[in-house]
Amino acid sequence: MRIALIRHPTPAIGPGICYGRLDVGLDPSAQAWIDRLAADSPLPTARRIWTSPAIRCHGPANAIALALAAPLTVDPRLRELDFGHWEGQPWDVISRTELDRWAAAPSSFAAPGGESGADLIARVRAFHADLRRDGQDCMVVSHGGPLKILNALLRGKPVDLLAAAPPIGSVNLIDCHAASVG
């Protein structure tokens, strides 16, 4: 089984704004990226395209699915971390104390009204189990948080919530037969 992990292209939101679950669209410049990806698929053998329900993921995933004539499956487990009351706020106005608490305990900390890193990991683990059971070549269009967790799980590596997320607009191909999975 081969999987292409795709992080959505540039969203239409200013830099420095917290936008985990905030459903922002795509920057107009993203259309060229979407067109290239749909025309020159990184995984032409994909039998299914999975996507977060967020507009910034669903739009590109739909274009890819249409180009490959592959079914598109929207899965809420692929949503980004819910930052609760931090959503839509500039990062520099969020309490430094709260940000430090989050960095010190990313698994257990949840922003006010949001979800913890452990909640995010549990969602992605459940998705990973279903993906493995399905066993087909596929593409997953999602966000930085879920993709770094899924990447670790597919490679049989420990999940590190403080690891860098894949860059916006990135594509990461994983051969699950070659990866050490667990």
Secondary structure as a PSIPRED ss2 file (coil, helix, strand):
# PSIPRED VFORMAT (PSIPRED V4.0)

   1 M C   1.000  0.000  0.000
   2 R E   0.000  0.000  1.000
   3 I E   0.000  0.000  1.000
   4 A E   0.000  0.000  1.000
   5 L E   0.000  0.000  1.000
   6 I E   0.000  0.000  1.000
   7 R E   0.000  0.000  1.000
   8 H C   1.000  0.000  0.000
   9 P C   1.000  0.000  0.000
  10 T C   1.000  0.000  0.000
  11 P E   0.000  0.000  1.000
  12 A C   1.000  0.000  0.000
  13 I C   1.000  0.000  0.000
  14 G C   1.000  0.000  0.000
  15 P C   1.000  0.000  0.000
  16 G C   1.000  0.000  0.000
  17 I E   0.000  0.000  1.000
  18 C C   1.000  0.000  0.000
  19 Y C   1.000  0.000  0.000
  20 G C   1.000  0.000  0.000
  21 R C   1.000  0.000  0.000
  22 L C   1.000  0.000  0.000
  23 D C   1.000  0.000  0.000
  24 V C   1.000  0.000  0.000
  25 G C   1.000  0.000  0.000
  26 L E   0.000  0.000  1.000
  27 D C   1.000  0.000  0.000
  28 P C   1.000  0.000  0.000
  29 S C   1.000  0.000  0.000
  30 A H   0.000  1.000  0.000
  31 Q H   0.000  1.000  0.000
  32 A H   0.000  1.000  0.000
  33 W H   0.000  1.000  0.000
  34 I H   0.000  1.000  0.000
  35 D H   0.000  1.000  0.000
  36 R H   0.000  1.000  0.000
  37 L H   0.000  1.000  0.000
  38 A H   0.000  1.000  0.000
  39 A H   0.000  1.000  0.000
  40 D C   1.000  0.000  0.000
  41 S C   1.000  0.000  0.000
  42 P C   1.000  0.000  0.000
  43 L C   1.000  0.000  0.000
  44 P C   1.000  0.000  0.000
  45 T C   1.000  0.000  0.000
  46 A C   1.000  0.000  0.000
  47 R C   1.000  0.000  0.000
  48 R E   0.000  0.000  1.000
  49 I E   0.000  0.000  1.000
  50 W E   0.000  0.000  1.000
  51 T E   0.000  0.000  1.000
  52 S C   1.000  0.000  0.000
  53 P C   1.000  0.000  0.000
  54 A C   1.000  0.000  0.000
  55 I H   0.000  1.000  0.000
  56 R H   0.000  1.000  0.000
  57 C H   0.000  1.000  0.000
  58 H H   0.000  1.000  0.000
  59 G H   0.000  1.000  0.000
  60 P H   0.000  1.000  0.000
  61 A H   0.000  1.000  0.000
  62 N H   0.000  1.000  0.000
  63 A H   0.000  1.000  0.000
  64 I H   0.000  1.000  0.000
  65 A H   0.000  1.000  0.000
  66 L H   0.000  1.000  0.000
  67 A H   0.000  1.000  0.000
  68 L H   0.000  1.000  0.000
  69 A C   1.000  0.000  0.000
  70 A C   1.000  0.000  0.000
  71 P C   1.000  0.000  0.000
  72 L E   0.000  0.000  1.000
  73 T E   0.000  0.000  1.000
  74 V E   0.000  0.000  1.000
  75 D C   1.000  0.000  0.000
  76 P H   0.000  1.000  0.000
  77 R H   0.000  1.000  0.000
  78 L H   0.000  1.000  0.000
  79 R C   1.000  0.000  0.000
  80 E C   1.000  0.000  0.000
  81 L C   1.000  0.000  0.000
  82 D C   1.000  0.000  0.000
  83 F C   1.000  0.000  0.000
  84 G H   0.000  1.000  0.000
  85 H H   0.000  1.000  0.000
  86 W H   0.000  1.000  0.000
  87 E C   1.000  0.000  0.000
  88 G C   1.000  0.000  0.000
  89 Q C   1.000  0.000  0.000
  90 P E   0.000  0.000  1.000
  91 W H   0.000  1.000  0.000
  92 D H   0.000  1.000  0.000
  93 V H   0.000  1.000  0.000
  94 I C   1.000  0.000  0.000
  95 S C   1.000  0.000  0.000
  96 R H   0.000  1.000  0.000
  97 T H   0.000  1.000  0.000
  98 E H   0.000  1.000  0.000
  99 L H   0.000  1.000  0.000
 100 D H   0.000  1.000  0.000
 101 R H   0.000  1.000  0.000
 102 W H   0.000  1.000  0.000
 103 A H   0.000  1.000  0.000
 104 A H   0.000  1.000  0.000
 105 A C   1.000  0.000  0.000
 106 P C   1.000  0.000  0.000
 107 S C   1.000  0.000  0.000
 108 S C   1.000  0.000  0.000
 109 F C   1.000  0.000  0.000
 110 A E   0.000  0.000  1.000
 111 A C   1.000  0.000  0.000
 112 P C   1.000  0.000  0.000
 113 G C   1.000  0.000  0.000
 114 G C   1.000  0.000  0.000
 115 E C   1.000  0.000  0.000
 116 S E   0.000  0.000  1.000
 117 G H   0.000  1.000  0.000
 118 A H   0.000  1.000  0.000
 119 D H   0.000  1.000  0.000
 120 L H   0.000  1.000  0.000
 121 I H   0.000  1.000  0.000
 122 A H   0.000  1.000  0.000
 123 R H   0.000  1.000  0.000
 124 V H   0.000  1.000  0.000
 125 R H   0.000  1.000  0.000
 126 A H   0.000  1.000  0.000
 127 F H   0.000  1.000  0.000
 128 H H   0.000  1.000  0.000
 129 A H   0.000  1.000  0.000
 130 D H   0.000  1.000  0.000
 131 L H   0.000  1.000  0.000
 132 R H   0.000  1.000  0.000
 133 R H   0.000  1.000  0.000
 134 D H   0.000  1.000  0.000
 135 G C   1.000  0.000  0.000
 136 Q C   1.000  0.000  0.000
 137 D C   1.000  0.000  0.000
 138 C E   0.000  0.000  1.000
 139 M E   0.000  0.000  1.000
 140 V E   0.000  0.000  1.000
 141 V E   0.000  0.000  1.000
 142 S E   0.000  0.000  1.000
 143 H C   1.000  0.000  0.000
 144 G H   0.000  1.000  0.000
 145 G H   0.000  1.000  0.000
 146 P H   0.000  1.000  0.000
 147 L H   0.000  1.000  0.000
 148 K H   0.000  1.000  0.000
 149 I H   0.000  1.000  0.000
 150 L H   0.000  1.000  0.000
 151 N H   0.000  1.000  0.000
 152 A H   0.000  1.000  0.000
 153 L H   0.000  1.000  0.000
 154 L H   0.000  1.000  0.000
 155 R H   0.000  1.000  0.000
 156 G C   1.000  0.000  0.000
 157 K C   1.000  0.000  0.000
 158 P C   1.000  0.000  0.000
 159 V C   1.000  0.000  0.000
 160 D C   1.000  0.000  0.000
 161 L C   1.000  0.000  0.000
 162 L C   1.000  0.000  0.000
 163 A C   1.000  0.000  0.000
 164 A C   1.000  0.000  0.000
 165 A C   1.000  0.000  0.000
 166 P C   1.000  0.000  0.000
 167 P C   1.000  0.000  0.000
 168 I C   1.000  0.000  0.000
 169 G C   1.000  0.000  0.000
 170 S C   1.000  0.000  0.000
 171 V E   0.000  0.000  1.000
 172 N E   0.000  0.000  1.000
 173 L E   0.000  0.000  1.000
 174 I E   0.000  0.000  1.000
 175 D E   0.000  0.000  1.000
 176 C C   1.000  0.000  0.000
 177 H C   1.000  0.000  0.000
 178 A C   1.000  0.000  0.000
 179 A C   1.000  0.000  0.000
 180 S C   1.000  0.000  0.000
 181 V C   1.000  0.000  0.000
 182 G C   1.000  0.000  0.000
